[in-house]
Amino acid sequence: QAVDIGVGSFAVVPGHATVAEGKALPIERPMFILNKSLKMFYNLESEEAKIPDETPVVHPDFEAISATTHFRHEIVQHCVQETLLCFAEALRDNKEVEFSFR
């Protein structure tokens, strides 16, 4: 499934990596697709990667994240909003952004 966070969607999509002797190894590739309206607003270019149409799209389950991390629901939601604001500021200032997740 893909998770829509308002400015775009995160998903893990299947793919293949070419390994020795031309063999293909199935992999899962994390990807983030920025909303078209934001790409147009900030005049951004990106490769035409796409989340498969059959992938269900959901919104973040802040309650489940809260239960897993032991932070209150409001704190989890606030952290996501602050991260999005940081991302928007970086876009506005034409800075590179890198997010790392475990």
N, C-alpha and C positions, 0 to 999 in steps of 0.2 A: 504494500500500500504506500501511497505518497502522503506526506503531511504538508498541508497548506498553512503557511504562517502569515499570510496576508500579503507579503511582498514577493512571494514565490513559493515553490514547493520543493521539498526534499523527497528523494526516493532512492531506493537501491534497485538498480535495473540489471537484468541478466546480460551477459556479454561473453565474448570469447577472447582469449589471449593466445597468440601464436607462440608456440614453444618449439623446441628442437625438432628438426626433421619435418617442419611444416604442420605439425599436429596442433590442434586447437584445444585449449583448456578452458572449460566453462568457469566463468568468474561472475561475481556480483560487484557492480560498480556504483559507488555512491555518487549522486548528482544533485545539484540544486539548479532549478530553472527559475530565473527571475521573471516576474510578471511582465507581459508585453508593454503595459502602460508605463511601468517604471523604466523599462529599457528605452522607450520613446522619450519620456520626460527628461532623462539624463543623457539621451543620445548615446546609448551604449551599444557596442557590437559584441556579439558572442557567437560561438559556434551553434549550429542549428541542432543541438541535442534535444531530444524529446522524450518525455515519459510516455511509455506505451499507453494507448487509449483505454485498454482494458484494466489498467491499474486503478483501483479505487482510491479516491482522494478523501482524506479525513482532516479534521482540525486537531490541534494538539489537545491531548487529554490531560489537562493540568491537575486534575484530581489524582490520576494514576501516577503522574510524575511526582506529585507531592507525597503520595504514599511510599513511593520507592526511595525518594531522597530524604524524607523526613523533614522537609521544609513545608511551611504552610502554603496553601493554594495561592494566596495573594502574593507571597514572596516569589514563587515559581513564575507566576504570570508577569510580575514586575520585572524579573530578570530577563525574560524573553522580550518584553517591550523595550527595555534598556538596550539590549543587544541589537534589536532592530533599529533603534535610534542611532546607535553607534555606526551601524552599517549604512544607514541613510546619510549620515554626516560624511562618512568616507566616500560615498558615491558623489555627494555634492562637491567635495574637495578634490575629486579625481585621484583618490588614493587607492593603492592596492589593498585588498582585504583577503585575509586568509583565516579560515576557521578550522580548528582541529578538534576532532571528537574521538573519544576512546570507545 
